[in-house]
């Protein structure tokens, strides 16, 4: 049930107000499993699939859900049981703005209602722990149900209004035209190359390499993203780029040319911006290559998000094998544990030496040159690795290399 603004709001007894405040104080410090359950529910179901598959929209939705929960709880700590105002804080508005930029309507706000069900179940548990008095419990639950439902619907209505304003603004100007043209190209719509080139100011006939530049920060900086995109362009040797603002936390970039920047060099250049991440697609030619390279970059971005990988920069080529190996994360973890044994807990230098040694086909001299270290150091690290491995490296080099590569992308979560 939702209470209209004109209807009188029910008044709680002093005892129920005290219980409401105590319960809200518990919600204000939610346990990790509550938050995880909230996120899973909000992003579940077919209607939310497109949002759940986009790492930037997923993180924005999670931040908005948590912000809604804490907003409601904080209001009820201060004024227990009173009507809670709609939540229009920055996390919620940023998430809504990103959805509009991706072409979603207010249906994307279904995440709030899905999260509401989880919040209500947890709130019932809290209430039953606070009192066994049936009269107080009924009073508390009646007003709580009204409070939660009305708060969510008020927030959805208020955010929907803001989304309508944002959509109106986005349909005007050069940025809107560029974004609309890119969307048509990515969807394979029948748009002529000459028309698209005129609207984008970017040649589509030649080779392209697409990238997605995004921030994992809760407060992404547009200037930081722009600086990273410029760094990416310089590292690739390109003289210009096509950039589309995909959201407040992400840029879509296309670079003319087939030679993507070296990941190690780019990592050095992006070191001052640790929150920024880059996913690179395979080079392609023409409109088909423009589209495919972007889809590659998007697949790479999703893979990094799914694995919660610590890697800052990734190419599609890097994650192709990884996608096969990590289709079932539990099996991937077992493979790593069975293959590497204690080596998976060894220092990074030892693991990297083994990776380089296999890459150099067992040549210790080339391995030392690759790692800029002494050959004796390589030999010593390989001997240490053999002590830690369940089977000698010489007998199982391919599996060890694959396991180490998977571990590198999974990070400490493996």
NORFEN-V546711 format. One record per residue. N is the residue number from 1. RES is the residue in one letter. SS is DSSP state (h for helix, s for strand, l for the rest). PHI is phi in radians with two decimals (NA if undefined). D_LAST is the distance of its C-alpha to the last C-alpha in Angstrom with 2 decimals. Layout:
n=N res=RES ss=SS phi=PHI d_last=D_LAST
n=N res=RES ss=SS phi=PHI d_last=D_LAST
This chain:
n=1 res=X ss=l phi=NA d_last=45.00
n=2 res=X ss=l phi=-2.01 d_last=45.28
n=3 res=X ss=l phi=-1.58 d_last=47.98
n=4 res=X ss=l phi=-1.29 d_last=50.11
n=5 res=X ss=l phi=-1.11 d_last=50.95
n=6 res=X ss=l phi=-1.41 d_last=54.60
n=7 res=X ss=l phi=-1.35 d_last=54.07
n=8 res=X ss=l phi=-1.18 d_last=54.32
n=9 res=X ss=l phi=-1.51 d_last=51.07
n=10 res=X ss=l phi=-1.10 d_last=51.24
n=11 res=X ss=l phi=-1.84 d_last=51.80
n=12 res=X ss=l phi=-1.52 d_last=49.92
n=13 res=X ss=l phi=-1.21 d_last=51.66
n=14 res=X ss=h phi=-0.96 d_last=50.94
n=15 res=X ss=h phi=-1.15 d_last=49.04
n=16 res=X ss=h phi=-1.20 d_last=46.80
n=17 res=X ss=h phi=-1.07 d_last=46.27
n=18 res=X ss=h phi=-1.13 d_last=45.05
n=19 res=X ss=h phi=-1.12 d_last=42.59
n=20 res=X ss=h phi=-1.05 d_last=41.39
n=21 res=X ss=h phi=-1.09 d_last=40.82
n=22 res=X ss=h phi=-1.11 d_last=38.91
n=23 res=X ss=h phi=-1.13 d_last=36.67
n=24 res=X ss=h phi=-1.12 d_last=36.05
n=25 res=X ss=h phi=-1.12 d_last=35.10
n=26 res=X ss=h phi=-1.19 d_last=32.33
n=27 res=X ss=h phi=-1.11 d_last=31.10
n=28 res=X ss=l phi=-1.14 d_last=31.23
n=29 res=X ss=l phi=-2.23 d_last=28.28
n=30 res=X ss=l phi=-1.17 d_last=26.04
n=31 res=X ss=l phi=-1.28 d_last=23.19
n=32 res=X ss=h phi=-1.03 d_last=19.66
n=33 res=X ss=h phi=-1.20 d_last=19.77
n=34 res=X ss=h phi=-1.11 d_last=23.09
n=35 res=X ss=h phi=-1.10 d_last=21.87
n=36 res=X ss=h phi=-1.10 d_last=18.97
n=37 res=X ss=h phi=-1.12 d_last=21.62
n=38 res=X ss=h phi=-1.06 d_last=23.99
n=39 res=X ss=h phi=-1.16 d_last=21.78
n=40 res=X ss=h phi=-1.07 d_last=20.97
n=41 res=X ss=h phi=-1.16 d_last=24.70
n=42 res=X ss=h phi=-1.18 d_last=25.89
n=43 res=X ss=l phi=-1.79 d_last=23.93
n=44 res=X ss=l phi=-1.49 d_last=24.51
n=45 res=X ss=l phi=1.54 d_last=27.34
n=46 res=X ss=h phi=-1.11 d_last=28.90
n=47 res=X ss=h phi=-1.19 d_last=30.79
n=48 res=X ss=h phi=-1.83 d_last=27.72
n=49 res=X ss=h phi=-1.07 d_last=25.77
n=50 res=X ss=h phi=-1.10 d_last=26.89
n=51 res=X ss=h phi=-1.21 d_last=25.84
n=52 res=X ss=h phi=-1.13 d_last=22.40
n=53 res=X ss=l phi=-1.47 d_last=21.80
n=54 res=X ss=l phi=-1.83 d_last=22.71
n=55 res=X ss=h phi=-1.00 d_last=20.08
n=56 res=X ss=h phi=-1.20 d_last=22.98
n=57 res=X ss=h phi=-1.15 d_last=24.93
n=58 res=X ss=h phi=-1.07 d_last=22.02
n=59 res=X ss=h phi=-1.14 d_last=21.47
n=60 res=X ss=h phi=-1.12 d_last=25.24
n=61 res=X ss=h phi=-1.15 d_last=25.65
n=62 res=X ss=h phi=-1.10 d_last=23.17
n=63 res=X ss=h phi=-1.11 d_last=25.05
n=64 res=X ss=h phi=-1.16 d_last=28.34
n=65 res=X ss=h phi=-1.05 d_last=27.48
n=66 res=X ss=h phi=-1.14 d_last=26.58
n=67 res=X ss=h phi=-1.09 d_last=29.68
n=68 res=X ss=h phi=-1.09 d_last=31.83
n=69 res=X ss=h phi=-1.05 d_last=30.71
n=70 res=X ss=h phi=-1.24 d_last=31.39
n=71 res=X ss=h phi=-1.09 d_last=34.63
n=72 res=X ss=h phi=-1.11 d_last=35.98
n=73 res=X ss=h phi=-1.13 d_last=35.06
n=74 res=X ss=h phi=-1.08 d_last=36.57
n=75 res=X ss=h phi=-1.11 d_last=39.72
n=76 res=X ss=h phi=-1.44 d_last=40.19
n=77 res=X ss=h phi=-1.23 d_last=39.80
n=78 res=X ss=h phi=-1.37 d_last=42.65
n=79 res=X ss=l phi=-2.38 d_last=44.74
n=80 res=X ss=l phi=-1.01 d_last=43.69
n=81 res=X ss=l phi=1.41 d_last=44.48
n=82 res=X ss=l phi=-1.45 d_last=46.00
n=83 res=X ss=l phi=-1.09 d_last=45.15
n=84 res=X ss=l phi=-1.70 d_last=42.07
n=85 res=X ss=l phi=-1.17 d_last=42.51
n=86 res=X ss=l phi=-1.03 d_last=40.36
n=87 res=X ss=l phi=-1.60 d_last=37.26
n=88 res=X ss=l phi=-2.15 d_last=37.75
n=89 res=X ss=l phi=-1.36 d_last=35.59
n=90 res=X ss=h phi=-1.11 d_last=33.80
n=91 res=X ss=h phi=-1.06 d_last=30.38
n=92 res=X ss=h phi=-1.19 d_last=32.22
n=93 res=X ss=h phi=-1.18 d_last=34.58
n=94 res=X ss=h phi=-1.10 d_last=31.98
n=95 res=X ss=h phi=-1.10 d_last=29.99
n=96 res=X ss=h phi=-1.15 d_last=33.27
n=97 res=X ss=h phi=-1.09 d_last=34.37
n=98 res=X ss=h phi=-1.12 d_last=31.24
n=99 res=X ss=h phi=-1.11 d_last=31.86
n=100 res=X ss=h phi=-1.08 d_last=35.44
n=101 res=X ss=h phi=-1.14 d_last=34.49
n=102 res=X ss=l phi=-1.57 d_last=32.32
n=103 res=X ss=l phi=1.63 d_last=35.32
n=104 res=X ss=l phi=-1.50 d_last=34.44
n=105 res=X ss=l phi=-1.69 d_last=37.23
n=106 res=X ss=h phi=-1.17 d_last=37.20
n=107 res=X ss=h phi=-1.06 d_last=35.59
n=108 res=X ss=h phi=-1.12 d_last=32.26
n=109 res=X ss=h phi=-1.39 d_last=33.18
n=110 res=X ss=h phi=-1.00 d_last=32.73
n=111 res=X ss=h phi=-0.99 d_last=29.34
n=112 res=X ss=h phi=-1.12 d_last=31.42
n=113 res=X ss=h phi=-1.22 d_last=33.21
n=114 res=X ss=h phi=-1.13 d_last=30.14
n=115 res=X ss=h phi=-1.17 d_last=28.65
n=116 res=X ss=h phi=-1.02 d_last=32.07
n=117 res=X ss=h phi=-1.07 d_last=31.77
n=118 res=X ss=h phi=-1.15 d_last=28.69
n=119 res=X ss=h phi=-1.05 d_last=30.40
n=120 res=X ss=h phi=-1.14 d_last=33.55
n=121 res=X ss=h phi=-1.08 d_last=31.99
n=122 res=X ss=h phi=-1.15 d_last=30.38
n=123 res=X ss=h phi=-1.13 d_last=33.72
n=124 res=X ss=h phi=-1.03 d_last=35.63
n=125 res=X ss=h phi=-1.03 d_last=33.53
n=126 res=X ss=h phi=-1.09 d_last=34.31
n=127 res=X ss=h phi=-1.08 d_last=37.98
n=128 res=X ss=h phi=-1.19 d_last=38.35
n=129 res=X ss=h phi=-1.33 d_last=36.94
n=130 res=X ss=h phi=-1.41 d_last=39.44
n=131 res=X ss=l phi=-2.70 d_last=42.59
n=132 res=X ss=l phi=-1.97 d_last=44.12
n=133 res=X ss=l phi=-1.27 d_last=47.37
n=134 res=X ss=h phi=-1.11 d_last=47.78
n=135 res=X ss=h phi=-1.20 d_last=50.01
n=136 res=X ss=h phi=-1.11 d_last=47.72
n=137 res=X ss=h phi=-1.10 d_last=44.67
n=138 res=X ss=h phi=-1.13 d_last=46.42
n=139 res=X ss=h phi=-1.06 d_last=47.56
n=140 res=X ss=h phi=-1.12 d_last=44.11
n=141 res=X ss=h phi=-1.24 d_last=42.37
n=142 res=X ss=h phi=-1.05 d_last=45.14
n=143 res=X ss=h phi=-1.26 d_last=44.92
n=144 res=X ss=h phi=-1.08 d_last=41.10
n=145 res=X ss=h phi=-1.05 d_last=40.90
n=146 res=X ss=h phi=-1.09 d_last=43.44
n=147 res=X ss=h phi=-1.11 d_last=41.71
n=148 res=X ss=h phi=-1.14 d_last=38.24
n=149 res=X ss=h phi=-1.11 d_last=39.63
n=150 res=X ss=h phi=-1.14 d_last=42.14
n=151 res=X ss=h phi=-1.06 d_last=39.68
n=152 res=X ss=h phi=-1.13 d_last=37.27
n=153 res=X ss=h phi=-1.17 d_last=40.19
n=154 res=X ss=h phi=-1.10 d_last=41.81
n=155 res=X ss=h phi=-1.17 d_last=38.62
n=156 res=X ss=h phi=-1.04 d_last=38.18
n=157 res=X ss=h phi=-1.12 d_last=41.85
n=158 res=X ss=h phi=-1.18 d_last=41.74
n=159 res=X ss=h phi=-1.20 d_last=38.62
n=160 res=X ss=h phi=-1.04 d_last=40.11
n=161 res=X ss=h phi=-1.09 d_last=43.19
n=162 res=X ss=h phi=-1.12 d_last=41.22
n=163 res=X ss=h phi=-1.13 d_last=39.41
n=164 res=X ss=h phi=-1.10 d_last=42.85
n=165 res=X ss=h phi=-1.13 d_last=44.02
n=166 res=X ss=h phi=-1.08 d_last=40.96
n=167 res=X ss=h phi=-1.13 d_last=41.46
n=168 res=X ss=h phi=-1.10 d_last=45.10
n=169 res=X ss=h phi=-1.19 d_last=44.30
n=170 res=X ss=h phi=-1.26 d_last=41.77
n=171 res=X ss=l phi=-1.46 d_last=44.40
n=172 res=X ss=l phi=-2.03 d_last=46.59
n=173 res=X ss=l phi=1.67 d_last=46.48
n=174 res=X ss=h phi=-1.16 d_last=45.05
n=175 res=X ss=h phi=-1.09 d_last=41.38
n=176 res=X ss=h phi=-1.13 d_last=41.84
n=177 res=X ss=h phi=-1.12 d_last=43.59
n=178 res=X ss=h phi=-1.12 d_last=40.89
n=179 res=X ss=h phi=-1.11 d_last=38.11
n=180 res=X ss=h phi=-1.14 d_last=40.23
n=181 res=X ss=h phi=-1.15 d_last=40.92
n=182 res=X ss=h phi=-1.08 d_last=37.29
n=183 res=X ss=h phi=-1.05 d_last=36.48
n=184 res=X ss=h phi=-1.08 d_last=39.30
n=185 res=X ss=h phi=-1.11 d_last=38.06
n=186 res=X ss=h phi=-1.20 d_last=34.49
n=187 res=X ss=l phi=-1.50 d_last=35.94
n=188 res=X ss=l phi=1.33 d_last=38.26
n=189 res=X ss=l phi=-1.21 d_last=41.38
n=190 res=X ss=l phi=-1.33 d_last=44.71
n=191 res=X ss=l phi=-2.16 d_last=45.22
n=192 res=X ss=l phi=-1.21 d_last=47.12
n=193 res=X ss=h phi=-1.09 d_last=45.56
n=194 res=X ss=h phi=-1.11 d_last=48.47
n=195 res=X ss=h phi=-1.15 d_last=48.19
n=196 res=X ss=h phi=-1.10 d_last=44.44
n=197 res=X ss=h phi=-1.10 d_last=44.93
n=198 res=X ss=h phi=-1.15 d_last=47.74
n=199 res=X ss=h phi=-1.33 d_last=45.70
n=200 res=X ss=h phi=-1.61 d_last=42.60
n=201 res=X ss=l phi=1.15 d_last=44.43
n=202 res=X ss=l phi=-2.55 d_last=42.00
n=203 res=X ss=l phi=-1.30 d_last=42.84
n=204 res=X ss=l phi=-1.84 d_last=41.13
n=205 res=X ss=l phi=-1.31 d_last=42.79
n=206 res=X ss=l phi=-1.54 d_last=40.83
n=207 res=X ss=s phi=-1.37 d_last=37.24
n=208 res=X ss=s phi=-2.43 d_last=34.48
n=209 res=X ss=s phi=-2.25 d_last=30.89
n=210 res=X ss=s phi=-1.66 d_last=29.30
n=211 res=X ss=s phi=-2.50 d_last=26.72
n=212 res=X ss=s phi=-2.04 d_last=25.33
n=213 res=X ss=s phi=-1.95 d_last=25.28
n=214 res=X ss=s phi=-2.50 d_last=23.93
n=215 res=X ss=s phi=-2.04 d_last=23.21
n=216 res=X ss=l phi=-1.62 d_last=20.50
n=217 res=X ss=l phi=-1.33 d_last=23.09
n=218 res=X ss=l phi=-1.21 d_last=24.86
n=219 res=X ss=l phi=-2.22 d_last=28.07
n=220 res=X ss=l phi=-1.12 d_last=27.79
n=221 res=X ss=l phi=-1.83 d_last=30.58
n=222 res=X ss=h phi=-1.11 d_last=32.47
n=223 res=X ss=h phi=-1.16 d_last=33.75
n=224 res=X ss=h phi=-1.13 d_last=30.33
n=225 res=X ss=h phi=-1.13 d_last=29.33
n=226 res=X ss=h phi=-1.13 d_last=32.69
n=227 res=X ss=h phi=-1.10 d_last=32.30
n=228 res=X ss=h phi=-1.14 d_last=28.94
n=229 res=X ss=h phi=-1.12 d_last=30.62
n=230 res=X ss=h phi=-1.17 d_last=33.49
n=231 res=X ss=h phi=-1.08 d_last=31.26
n=232 res=X ss=h phi=-1.05 d_last=29.62
n=233 res=X ss=h phi=-1.08 d_last=33.15
n=234 res=X ss=h phi=-1.12 d_last=34.39
n=235 res=X ss=h phi=-1.14 d_last=31.46
n=236 res=X ss=h phi=-1.53 d_last=32.21
n=237 res=X ss=l phi=1.42 d_last=35.89
n=238 res=X ss=l phi=-1.42 d_last=37.03
n=239 res=X ss=l phi=-1.75 d_last=40.09
n=240 res=X ss=l phi=-2.69 d_last=39.33
n=241 res=X ss=s phi=-2.66 d_last=36.76
n=242 res=X ss=s phi=-1.81 d_last=36.75
n=243 res=X ss=s phi=-2.22 d_last=34.85
n=244 res=X ss=s phi=-2.12 d_last=34.56
n=245 res=X ss=s phi=-1.35 d_last=33.49
n=246 res=X ss=s phi=-1.41 d_last=31.10
n=247 res=X ss=s phi=-2.88 d_last=30.50
n=248 res=X ss=l phi=-1.14 d_last=30.74
n=249 res=X ss=l phi=-2.07 d_last=27.20
n=250 res=X ss=s phi=-2.63 d_last=27.17
n=251 res=X ss=s phi=-2.10 d_last=29.43
n=252 res=X ss=s phi=-1.76 d_last=29.87
n=253 res=X ss=s phi=-2.23 d_last=31.17
n=254 res=X ss=s phi=-2.17 d_last=32.94
n=255 res=X ss=s phi=-2.01 d_last=33.99
n=256 res=X ss=s phi=-1.26 d_last=36.85
n=257 res=X ss=l phi=2.20 d_last=36.03
n=258 res=X ss=l phi=-1.76 d_last=33.79
n=259 res=X ss=l phi=-1.79 d_last=32.21
n=260 res=X ss=l phi=-1.28 d_last=29.11
n=261 res=X ss=l phi=-1.16 d_last=28.38
n=262 res=X ss=l phi=-1.17 d_last=26.30
n=263 res=X ss=h phi=-1.09 d_last=22.81
n=264 res=X ss=h phi=-1.19 d_last=23.13
n=265 res=X ss=h phi=-1.17 d_last=26.55
n=266 res=X ss=h phi=-1.12 d_last=25.59
n=267 res=X ss=h phi=-1.07 d_last=22.73
n=268 res=X ss=h phi=-1.11 d_last=25.43
n=269 res=X ss=h phi=-1.20 d_last=27.82
n=270 res=X ss=l phi=-1.65 d_last=25.48
n=271 res=X ss=l phi=-0.95 d_last=24.40
n=272 res=X ss=l phi=-1.20 d_last=27.01
n=273 res=X ss=l phi=-2.19 d_last=25.35
n=274 res=X ss=l phi=-1.12 d_last=21.70
n=275 res=X ss=l phi=-1.40 d_last=21.59
n=276 res=X ss=s phi=-1.50 d_last=22.71
n=277 res=X ss=s phi=-2.24 d_last=20.52
n=278 res=X ss=s phi=-2.35 d_last=21.90
n=279 res=X ss=s phi=-2.06 d_last=21.28
n=280 res=X ss=s phi=-1.98 d_last=23.76
n=281 res=X ss=l phi=-1.55 d_last=25.29
n=282 res=X ss=l phi=-1.30 d_last=27.11
n=283 res=X ss=l phi=-1.09 d_last=30.74
n=284 res=X ss=s phi=-2.62 d_last=33.38
n=285 res=X ss=s phi=-2.09 d_last=37.16
n=286 res=X ss=h phi=1.19 d_last=39.45
n=287 res=X ss=h phi=-1.15 d_last=38.71
n=288 res=X ss=h phi=-1.09 d_last=36.46
n=289 res=X ss=h phi=-1.18 d_last=34.40
n=290 res=X ss=h phi=-1.01 d_last=34.41
n=291 res=X ss=h phi=-1.22 d_last=32.95
n=292 res=X ss=h phi=-1.12 d_last=30.47
n=293 res=X ss=h phi=-1.09 d_last=29.03
n=294 res=X ss=h phi=-1.16 d_last=28.42
n=295 res=X ss=h phi=-1.10 d_last=26.81
n=296 res=X ss=h phi=-1.06 d_last=24.46
n=297 res=X ss=h phi=-1.09 d_last=23.59
n=298 res=X ss=h phi=-1.14 d_last=23.11
n=299 res=X ss=h phi=-1.12 d_last=20.76
n=300 res=X ss=h phi=-1.13 d_last=18.69
n=301 res=X ss=h phi=-1.06 d_last=18.75
n=302 res=X ss=h phi=-1.11 d_last=17.67
n=303 res=X ss=h phi=-1.10 d_last=14.69
n=304 res=X ss=h phi=-1.06 d_last=13.52
n=305 res=X ss=h phi=-1.20 d_last=14.29
n=306 res=X ss=h phi=-1.12 d_last=12.64
n=307 res=X ss=h phi=-1.53 d_last=9.19
n=308 res=X ss=l phi=0.80 d_last=10.14
n=309 res=X ss=l phi=-1.22 d_last=9.85
n=310 res=X ss=l phi=-1.42 d_last=11.47
n=311 res=X ss=l phi=-1.15 d_last=13.73
n=312 res=X ss=l phi=-1.47 d_last=17.32
n=313 res=X ss=s phi=-2.27 d_last=18.95
n=314 res=X ss=s phi=-2.55 d_last=18.16
n=315 res=X ss=s phi=-1.82 d_last=20.62
n=316 res=X ss=h phi=-1.02 d_last=20.87
n=317 res=X ss=h phi=-1.05 d_last=21.08
n=318 res=X ss=h phi=-1.22 d_last=17.64
n=319 res=X ss=h phi=-1.84 d_last=15.96
n=320 res=X ss=h phi=-1.07 d_last=18.33
n=321 res=X ss=h phi=-1.15 d_last=16.54
n=322 res=X ss=h phi=-1.06 d_last=13.15
n=323 res=X ss=h phi=-1.06 d_last=14.88
n=324 res=X ss=h phi=-1.22 d_last=15.88
n=325 res=X ss=h phi=-1.30 d_last=12.66
n=326 res=X ss=l phi=-1.91 d_last=10.69
n=327 res=X ss=l phi=-0.99 d_last=13.76
n=328 res=X ss=l phi=-2.07 d_last=12.25
n=329 res=X ss=h phi=-0.99 d_last=8.57
n=330 res=X ss=h phi=-1.15 d_last=9.05
n=331 res=X ss=h phi=-1.17 d_last=10.65
n=332 res=X ss=h phi=-1.07 d_last=8.24
n=333 res=X ss=h phi=-1.11 d_last=5.72
n=334 res=X ss=h phi=-1.14 d_last=9.13
n=335 res=X ss=h phi=-1.06 d_last=10.26
n=336 res=X ss=h phi=-1.09 d_last=7.87
n=337 res=X ss=h phi=-1.12 d_last=8.75
n=338 res=X ss=h phi=-1.18 d_last=12.29
n=339 res=X ss=h phi=-1.43 d_last=12.89
n=340 res=X ss=h phi=-1.66 d_last=11.76
n=341 res=X ss=h phi=0.99 d_last=12.45
n=342 res=X ss=h phi=-1.30 d_last=12.94
n=343 res=X ss=h phi=-1.10 d_last=12.72
n=344 res=X ss=h phi=-1.15 d_last=8.99
n=345 res=X ss=h phi=-1.75 d_last=10.38
n=346 res=X ss=l phi=-1.26 d_last=13.45
n=347 res=X ss=l phi=-1.16 d_last=14.95
n=348 res=X ss=h phi=-1.07 d_last=14.38
n=349 res=X ss=h phi=-1.11 d_last=17.90
n=350 res=X ss=h phi=-1.15 d_last=17.42
n=351 res=X ss=h phi=-1.11 d_last=14.42
n=352 res=X ss=h phi=-1.18 d_last=16.40
n=353 res=X ss=h phi=-1.13 d_last=19.50
n=354 res=X ss=h phi=-1.13 d_last=18.19
n=355 res=X ss=h phi=-1.02 d_last=17.17
n=356 res=X ss=h phi=-1.15 d_last=20.63
n=357 res=X ss=h phi=-1.10 d_last=22.40
n=358 res=X ss=h phi=-1.18 d_last=21.36
n=359 res=X ss=h phi=-1.06 d_last=22.19
n=360 res=X ss=l phi=-1.58 d_last=25.56
n=361 res=X ss=l phi=1.00 d_last=26.20
n=362 res=X ss=l phi=1.38 d_last=26.32
n=363 res=X ss=l phi=-1.67 d_last=28.79
n=364 res=X ss=h phi=-1.21 d_last=28.29
n=365 res=X ss=h phi=-1.15 d_last=30.95
n=366 res=X ss=h phi=-1.17 d_last=29.44
n=367 res=X ss=h phi=-1.09 d_last=25.98
n=368 res=X ss=h phi=-1.09 d_last=27.69
n=369 res=X ss=h phi=-1.15 d_last=29.43
n=370 res=X ss=h phi=-1.11 d_last=26.33
n=371 res=X ss=h phi=-1.66 d_last=24.67
n=372 res=X ss=l phi=0.97 d_last=28.02
n=373 res=X ss=l phi=-2.44 d_last=28.07
n=374 res=X ss=l phi=-1.44 d_last=30.33
n=375 res=X ss=h phi=-1.04 d_last=30.14
n=376 res=X ss=h phi=-1.08 d_last=30.35
n=377 res=X ss=h phi=-1.14 d_last=27.22
n=378 res=X ss=h phi=-1.07 d_last=25.40
n=379 res=X ss=h phi=-1.05 d_last=26.92
n=380 res=X ss=h phi=-1.12 d_last=25.96
n=381 res=X ss=h phi=-1.19 d_last=22.26
n=382 res=X ss=h phi=-1.15 d_last=22.27
n=383 res=X ss=h phi=-1.12 d_last=24.01
n=384 res=X ss=h phi=-1.12 d_last=21.45
n=385 res=X ss=h phi=-1.09 d_last=18.65
n=386 res=X ss=h phi=-1.08 d_last=20.79
n=387 res=X ss=h phi=-1.17 d_last=21.04
n=388 res=X ss=h phi=-1.60 d_last=17.31
n=389 res=X ss=l phi=-1.32 d_last=16.72
n=390 res=X ss=l phi=-1.11 d_last=17.68
n=391 res=X ss=l phi=-2.23 d_last=20.09
n=392 res=X ss=l phi=-0.99 d_last=21.94
n=393 res=X ss=h phi=-1.00 d_last=20.74
n=394 res=X ss=h phi=-1.08 d_last=24.14
n=395 res=X ss=h phi=-1.59 d_last=23.67
n=396 res=X ss=l phi=-2.55 d_last=20.27
n=397 res=X ss=h phi=-1.10 d_last=19.98
n=398 res=X ss=h phi=-1.14 d_last=19.11
n=399 res=X ss=h phi=-1.08 d_last=16.15
n=400 res=X ss=h phi=-1.11 d_last=14.84
n=401 res=X ss=h phi=-1.10 d_last=15.44
n=402 res=X ss=h phi=-1.13 d_last=13.72
n=403 res=X ss=h phi=-1.11 d_last=10.52
n=404 res=X ss=h phi=-1.17 d_last=10.77
n=405 res=X ss=h phi=-1.13 d_last=11.68
n=406 res=X ss=h phi=-1.11 d_last=8.78
n=407 res=X ss=h phi=-1.09 d_last=6.43
n=408 res=X ss=h phi=-1.06 d_last=9.22
n=409 res=X ss=h phi=-1.43 d_last=9.13
n=410 res=X ss=h phi=-1.31 d_last=5.69
n=411 res=X ss=h phi=1.24 d_last=6.28
n=412 res=X ss=h phi=-1.26 d_last=5.55
n=413 res=X ss=h phi=-1.37 d_last=3.82
n=414 res=X ss=l phi=-1.33 d_last=0.00
